[in-house]
Amino acid sequence: MADSTNASTAADARGRDDLAVAVVGAGAVGVTVAHDLAREGAAVIVYERTSAAAGSSGRAAGVCYDAFASRPNAAIGREAIERFETFATQGAPFASCPYVWLAREGDDERIGLVREGIDRMRDLGVAAEALDGAALEQRFPALQGEDVAVAGVTRGAGYADPGAYTEWLAERAREAGARIEEGTPMRVSVDPPTVVPVGEDARTFDAVVVAAGAHSKALLADAGIPIAMKPYRVQALVGAVQSGPWPMFYDASADCYARPHPEGVLAGNGTEKTEADPDRYDRAADASFADSLLPRIERRLGAPVALHRAWAGLCTATPDRSPLVGALCEGVYVATGFQGQGFMRSPAIGRRLASELLGGDGIDAFDPTRFDGDEAFEIREGMAVEADDYSSGSTSSTT
């Protein structure tokens, strides 16, 4: 396990007005950290190798919800939704929308897990309801419920265009005083925390936050810090559908999700359980992807979907499906391993990580030093309903 015994918060020796922080990665989490630190008076520079939201955030589905059944995820999910809603009143592109997750008749294992998960959510203060198929159709007439045994519903949910949202927040970060240097490849070193932009002189900071999505592993490895994270490829599509209005949904029995989109529907699954190279992965969807997914989405919507486009992006996995968030060593922090749920939790994760740099508490369950960094583990899909998802650190949404 990495040695964090002597790690201190970046603000221990300085006031927040003197704190100098580099954030590596201008995705949703990195931009939130920069925004919140800058608003507290810290001097922040964000380094982005391409452009804001060009990586995982820009290719994310934009599904957001508070439907978590374990600590600290339920509190973080609720905090994130509340902050999305607050930002929406200020002009952020976020639309509130109910979220439904369901299990089909005959899928006894997932039926039991969905029911148990709803009970656990309620115990944690999540306003989750349980509906049968008939009640689901009555509540949401555009959804087909004849084969549904149980569905959970929460109204603490919504969706956004992740790229547009991240660009909006990046502008708010600039207004607060943060600098965002796009098109700036760099490497990171430690002792002291340093960023070395390619072709430029090294710059030393009080703290460096690595929030570079799938590239975080390689950046930290180059600095001599291994982390237990694997990037993996996922796929999504957008198509036209004459149906609605309808809520976002995750069909656990069919392993697929969908949400409303200006062109009709955005849907996905397509998790590849092998580690991907973030510089060389195929960004185009597989030829068979849409043919496999569309019938499952059409079955739930009761209407045909006309494919417009499909693509692939990257998510990041950890051995226990909980992210790595916090100090790796003195002055070096990380935020990665979100199992496809980084965007939806970015308002809360970013705020809590910024607070940690300013002397507040971290998120113990997400402490990145809980792993040695060389663990062998299998990649598991982030939204899946699994029997081991009731541990305190699990990130599963539907158990």
Phi and psi in degrees as a GROMACS rama.xvg file:
@    title "Ramachandran Plot"
@    xaxis  label "Phi"
@    yaxis  label "Psi"
@TYPE xy
-61.0234  145.603  ALA-2
-85.0868  109.083  ASP-3
-112.544  12.4548  SER-4
-56.202  -41.4734  THR-5
-97.5715  6.80094  ASN-6
-66.613  138.766  ALA-7
-128.11  160.065  SER-8
-69.4106  152.039  THR-9
-62.8518  -24.9636  ALA-10
-91.1831  1.82248  ALA-11
-57.0137  -43.2058  ASP-12
-100.245  -1.85209  ALA-13
-136.613  154.965  ARG-14
-74.4078  159.735  GLY-15
-65.6799  -25.7464  ARG-16
-70.7986  -18.0109  ASP-17
-102.611  -2.92034  ASP-18
-74.0331  127.489  LEU-19
-113.331  120.924  ALA-20
-128.705  135.905  VAL-21
-105.082  132.126  ALA-22
-112.351  122.752  VAL-23
-99.9621  108.345  VAL-24
116.529  118.601  GLY-25
-104.35  44.9361  ALA-26
-85.8813  -170.757  GLY-27
-62.5185  -42.0628  ALA-28
-68.6547  -48.5929  VAL-29
-60.4365  -42.2003  GLY-30
-67.1977  -35.5225  VAL-31
-64.8424  -44.448  THR-32
-57.7091  -46.8576  VAL-33
-62.0104  -44.826  ALA-34
-58.3273  -48.4266  HIS-35
-71.6927  -37.3998  ASP-36
-66.3986  -44.245  LEU-37
-62.3802  -38.1874  ALA-38
-65.2183  -22.8618  ARG-39
-92.4135  4.81836  GLU-40
97.5768  -0.253661  GLY-41
-71.9271  151.854  ALA-42
-88.6125  114.987  ALA-43
-124.107  133.385  VAL-44
-122.455  127.73  ILE-45
-101.309  126.649  VAL-46
-105.98  124.757  TYR-47
-129.846  124.582  GLU-48
-67.8939  -25.4119  ARG-49
-122.146  -98.2084  THR-50
-143.861  162.458  SER-51
-54.3213  132.771  ALA-52
65.7021  17.3765  ALA-53
-79.3627  -15.4788  ALA-54
-96.2566  -129.205  GLY-55
-61.0321  -38.8564  SER-56
-60.1389  -42.3604  SER-57
-68.6553  -19.819  GLY-58
-108.74  9.1182  ARG-59
-76.421  165.045  ALA-60
-80.0547  -25.6995  ALA-61
79.7094  14.9082  GLY-62
-80.5132  131.334  VAL-63
-134.313  138.075  CYS-64
-161.051  167.352  TYR-65
-109.031  15.8202  ASP-66
-81.1036  72.3666  ALA-67
-120.67  144.315  PHE-68
-116.249  23.4463  ALA-69
-146.762  161.19  SER-70
-89.0714  145.003  ARG-71
-88.7488  10.8921  PRO-72
-63.5493  -37.0988  ASN-73
-62.6334  -44.5984  ALA-74
-66.8682  -40.6964  ALA-75
-65.9904  -42.2666  ILE-76
-61.8359  -43.1123  GLY-77
-65.3617  -43.2665  ARG-78
-61.5762  -40.6858  GLU-79
-64.1314  -46.0031  ALA-80
-62.673  -42.6047  ILE-81
-60.4469  -37.7698  GLU-82
-75.0935  -37.8259  ARG-83
-55.0868  -44.96  PHE-84
-65.382  -38.4831  GLU-85
-64.7775  -45.6719  THR-86
-60.6477  -34.6249  PHE-87
-61.9763  -34.4636  ALA-88
-68.6248  -15.684  THR-89
-101.141  2.44309  GLN-90
112.809  -0.0230066  GLY-91
-68.319  142.596  ALA-92
-78.0315  89.3748  PRO-93
-143.142  132.156  PHE-94
-119.353  124.403  ALA-95
-67.5746  140.906  SER-96
-163.122  133.84  CYS-97
-60.3373  154.784  PRO-98
-121.334  132.101  TYR-99
-121.542  135.456  VAL-100
-128.935  143.128  TRP-101
-146.447  159.831  LEU-102
-128.861  142.787  ALA-103
-88.2784  158.34  ARG-104
-53.4023  136.576  GLU-105
91.5517  -15.5772  GLY-106
-93.4796  70.7932  ASP-107
-59.8445  -38.5065  ASP-108
-62.6738  -48.6422  GLU-109
-72.3533  -31.2904  ARG-110
-58.0297  -47.088  ILE-111
-64.4262  -40.9481  GLY-112
-67.503  -39.4381  LEU-113
-63.9323  -44.9853  VAL-114
-61.9677  -46.1206  ARG-115
-63.5511  -39.0993  GLU-116
-63.3631  -40.1422  GLY-117
-61.7488  -42.5428  ILE-118
-61.6481  -42.3435  ASP-119
-66.9513  -38.3867  ARG-120
-60.5201  -44.5558  MET-121
-60.6463  -40.9794  ARG-122
-60.7756  -28.3846  ASP-123
-94.9499  7.71125  LEU-124
89.6014  8.2437  GLY-125
-82.2971  129.927  VAL-126
-80.6926  75.2087  ALA-127
-104.771  138.24  ALA-128
-112.601  153.658  GLU-129
-111.835  128.921  ALA-130
-127.74  148.39  LEU-131
-88.6438  -179.158  ASP-132
-61.5411  -41.9403  GLY-133
-65.1948  -42.4249  ALA-134
-67.3657  -32.5372  ALA-135
-63.8813  -45.3297  LEU-136
-65.236  -36.5429  GLU-137
-66.3856  -40.6133  GLN-138
-71.6528  -40.95  ARG-139
-130.237  84.8461  PHE-140
-58.1033  -21.9017  PRO-141
-79.7702  -8.99764  ALA-142
-97.3236  140.953  LEU-143
-87.995  123.886  GLN-144
-119.992  8.26506  GLY-145
-63.7727  -26.2816  GLU-146
-104.553  9.99117  ASP-147
-91.4631  125.906  VAL-148
-86.2136  -41.5853  ALA-149
-153.047  142.339  VAL-150
-134.944  138.912  ALA-151
-98.5052  147.405  GLY-152
-135.896  133.456  VAL-153
-133.689  142.864  THR-154
-97.1979  0.288486  ARG-155
-82.7693  69.1966  GLY-156
-159.411  169.641  ALA-157
174.592  -173.427  GLY-158
-146.137  162.283  TYR-159
-152.137  159.657  ALA-160
-78.8961  108.655  ASP-161
-59.8645  -38.0205  PRO-162
-64.7084  -47.0528  GLY-163
-65.1132  -40.2356  ALA-164
-63.4055  -46.2248  TYR-165
-64.6669  -39.2081  THR-166
-64.4759  -39.3769  GLU-167
-61.0328  -46.3011  TRP-168
-70.3298  -32.7952  LEU-169
-60.4583  -38.9119  ALA-170
-67.0218  -37.6067  GLU-171
-65.9015  -35.2639  ARG-172
-65.1003  -42.1999  ALA-173
-60.9025  -43.1351  ARG-174
-61.3796  -30.4429  GLU-175
-80.6129  -8.63807  ALA-176
116.905  -3.54622  GLY-177
-74.8527  145.094  ALA-178
-98.7708  136.275  ARG-179
-121.606  111.066  ILE-180
-100.636  98.5895  GLU-181
-86.3061  161.413  GLU-182
63.522  36.7848  GLY-183
-127.184  84.2685  THR-184
-60.8256  148.351  PRO-185
-157.102  169.351  MET-186
-128.35  164.385  ARG-187
-119.751  142.784  VAL-188
-135.229  166.396  SER-189
-121.177  168.015  VAL-190
54.7378  65.1428  ASP-191
-89.2675  166.864  PRO-192
-59.791  122.295  PRO-193
-139.871  142.765  THR-194
-115.194  134.563  VAL-195
-120.066  92.4787  VAL-196
-62.4443  141.053  PRO-197
-58.5049  127.623  VAL-198
78.6044  6.51268  GLY-199
-126.499  169.756  GLU-200
-72.2894  152.201  ASP-201
-65.815  145.291  ALA-202
-124.406  126.828  ARG-203
-98.3108  141.716  THR-204
-131.296  166.2  PHE-205
-70.0364  -31.2418  ASP-206
-153.491  148.477  ALA-207
-122.563  128.411  VAL-208
-108.543  117.894  VAL-209
-95.5607  107.038  VAL-210
-129.56  52.5398  ALA-211
-100.533  26.1695  ALA-212
56.9544  -131.481  GLY-213
-64.8393  -20.3554  ALA-214
-84.5151  -5.91567  HIS-215
-60.9606  -39.401  SER-216
-61.0286  -48.303  LYS-217
-68.0834  -39.8818  ALA-218
-60.4039  -43.8717  LEU-219
-74.6425  -35.7372  LEU-220
-60.9209  -38.7066  ALA-221
-64.5505  -25.7101  ASP-222
-90.2072  3.04494  ALA-223
86.8199  18.663  GLY-224
-121.408  104.619  ILE-225
-78.4205  144.397  PRO-226
-129.32  150.876  ILE-227
-86.3806  79.7589  ALA-228
-146.38  142.395  MET-229
-131.319  127.186  LYS-230
-73.9405  143.632  PRO-231
-140.941  155.575  TYR-232
-91.5703  138.648  ARG-233
-131.835  164.358  VAL-234
-134.315  152.115  GLN-235
-149.919  167.205  ALA-236
-148.086  162.727  LEU-237
-126.185  137.299  VAL-238
-149.328  165.059  GLY-239
-89.1258  140.325  ALA-240
-146.911  137.408  VAL-241
-95.6297  77.0845  GLN-242
-158.711  153.029  SER-243
133.89  176.786  GLY-244
-72.9979  152.671  PRO-245
-145.276  158.154  TRP-246
-83.4887  168.673  PRO-247
-65.8504  148.116  MET-248
-148.286  154.331  PHE-249
-126.952  118.552  TYR-250
-93.3365  99.6836  ASP-251
-65.9098  -32.772  ALA-252
-72.1832  -30.7145  SER-253
-100.915  -3.90148  ALA-254
53.9712  60.1461  ASP-255
-155.82  157.444  CYS-256
-135.217  163.371  TYR-257
-156.576  153.542  ALA-258
-144.35  157.505  ARG-259
-60.6172  150.475  PRO-260
-146.203  150.481  HIS-261
-54.363  -27.6359  PRO-262
-92.6165  -2.11649  GLU-263
139.459  -81.2393  GLY-264
-143.346  141.912  VAL-265
-112.828  128.009  LEU-266
-139.888  159.978  ALA-267
-168.434  168.661  GLY-268
-167.492  -111.831  ASN-269
65.5203  30.1183  GLY-270
-69.6574  127.657  THR-271
-100.304  122.852  GLU-272
-90.4473  41.7756  LYS-273
-131.549  149.451  THR-274
-69.4845  136.12  GLU-275
-108.767  153.062  ALA-276
-89.1326  115.426  ASP-277
-64.6273  -15.8683  PRO-278
-96.034  -12.5387  ASP-279
-132.123  7.74154  ARG-280
-72.1063  157.189  TYR-281
-79.5198  114.703  ASP-282
-82.3756  -9.43255  ARG-283
-88.6163  147.836  ALA-284
-70.2103  153.472  ALA-285
-63.6839  151.611  ASP-286
-59.7946  -31.7605  ALA-287
-92.7038  -3.43267  SER-288
-60.7826  -54.2302  PHE-289
-63.4642  -40.4409  ALA-290
-62.2415  -31.8069  ASP-291
-79.3489  -39.1911  SER-292
-82.1004  -42.4752  LEU-293
-56.5317  -42.1485  LEU-294
-59.7988  -33.5515  PRO-295
-70.2584  -39.4639  ARG-296
-70.7508  -41.3997  ILE-297
-63.6118  -34.5715  GLU-298
-62.8114  -40.5389  ARG-299
-76.8672  -34.3778  ARG-300
-86.6766  -15.6732  LEU-301
65.6256  29.42  GLY-302
-155.635  149.789  ALA-303
-70.1105  149.858  PRO-304
-117.202  125.338  VAL-305
-94.814  113.065  ALA-306
-62.6423  131.142  LEU-307
-100.934  -49.9525  HIS-308
-162.903  160.745  ARG-309
-143.211  154.944  ALA-310
-155.187  173.22  TRP-311
-125.412  149.072  ALA-312
-138.505  -172.09  GLY-313
-121.279  140.896  LEU-314
-118.245  173.484  CYS-315
-130.345  134.484  THR-316
-114.08  155.62  ALA-317
-129.967  168.593  THR-318
-59.9646  -33.5218  PRO-319
-110.144  11.0177  ASP-320
65.908  13.2172  ARG-321
-106.495  146.492  SER-322
-72.5267  169.361  PRO-323
-105.355  110.059  LEU-324
-139.444  117.873  VAL-325
137.286  -163.373  GLY-326
-80.1936  128.803  ALA-327
-89.8723  -37.0656  LEU-328
-159.006  179.963  CYS-329
-60.5094  118.749  GLU-330
84.5466  -2.98395  GLY-331
-121.279  122.568  VAL-332
-122.415  159.05  TYR-333
-138.476  152.819  VAL-334
-145.812  101.606  ALA-335
-161.409  179.382  THR-336
79.3153  38.3853  GLY-337
-88.8099  2.16809  PHE-338
55.4587  35.9182  GLN-339
83.3451  4.68585  GLY-340
-116.652  20.4243  GLN-341
-70.1837  -44.4  GLY-342
-61.997  -46.2965  PHE-343
-64.6384  -25.7065  MET-344
-105.574  3.13513  ARG-345
-58.349  -38.4751  SER-346
-60.5134  -35.4961  PRO-347
-84.9883  -44.3494  ALA-348
-62.0855  -45.111  ILE-349
-61.2332  -42.8356  GLY-350
-64.9273  -42.0738  ARG-351
-69.9071  -35.4831  ARG-352
-69.6388  -40.5578  LEU-353
-60.1983  -41.032  ALA-354
-62.4273  -39.437  SER-355
-62.2761  -42.3599  GLU-356
-63.3099  -27.8766  LEU-357
-90.7791  8.02085  LEU-358
107.68  0.312214  GLY-359
-83.2463  -176.72  GLY-360
-77.2937  151.146  ASP-361
-88.3881  -168.251  GLY-362
-107.536  100.197  ILE-363
-54.7515  -41.3552  ASP-364
-65.4753  -21.5187  ALA-365
-104.752  9.49643  PHE-366
-52.0603  117.627  ASP-367
-68.7263  -15.5522  PRO-368
-84.4028  6.15067  THR-369
-70.6908  -14.3818  ARG-370
-115.674  153.958  PHE-371
-73.9993  -29.917  ASP-372
107.332  -10.8802  GLY-373
-115.781  19.9305  ASP-374
-65.9474  140.893  GLU-375
-90.6683  131.15  ALA-376
-156.848  159.511  PHE-377
-93.3624  143.498  GLU-378
-77.819  132.036  ILE-379
-126.028  142.999  ARG-380
-64.8722  138.819  GLU-381
-68.3936  -34.944  GLY-382
-89.9966  -5.27037  MET-383
-60.6881  146.813  ALA-384
-91.6955  113.372  VAL-385
-131.098  154.454  GLU-386
-69.0212  -21.6477  ALA-387
-97.0726  17.2047  ASP-388
-84.5476  5.92379  ASP-389
-97.2045  10.8799  TYR-390
-69.0402  161.473  SER-391
-63.9673  -25.8494  SER-392
-102.92  1.0431  GLY-393
-61.0614  144.426  SER-394
-102.552  5.69984  THR-395
-61.2429  140.772  SER-396
-85.276  -23.4187  SER-397
-119.672  18.606  THR-398
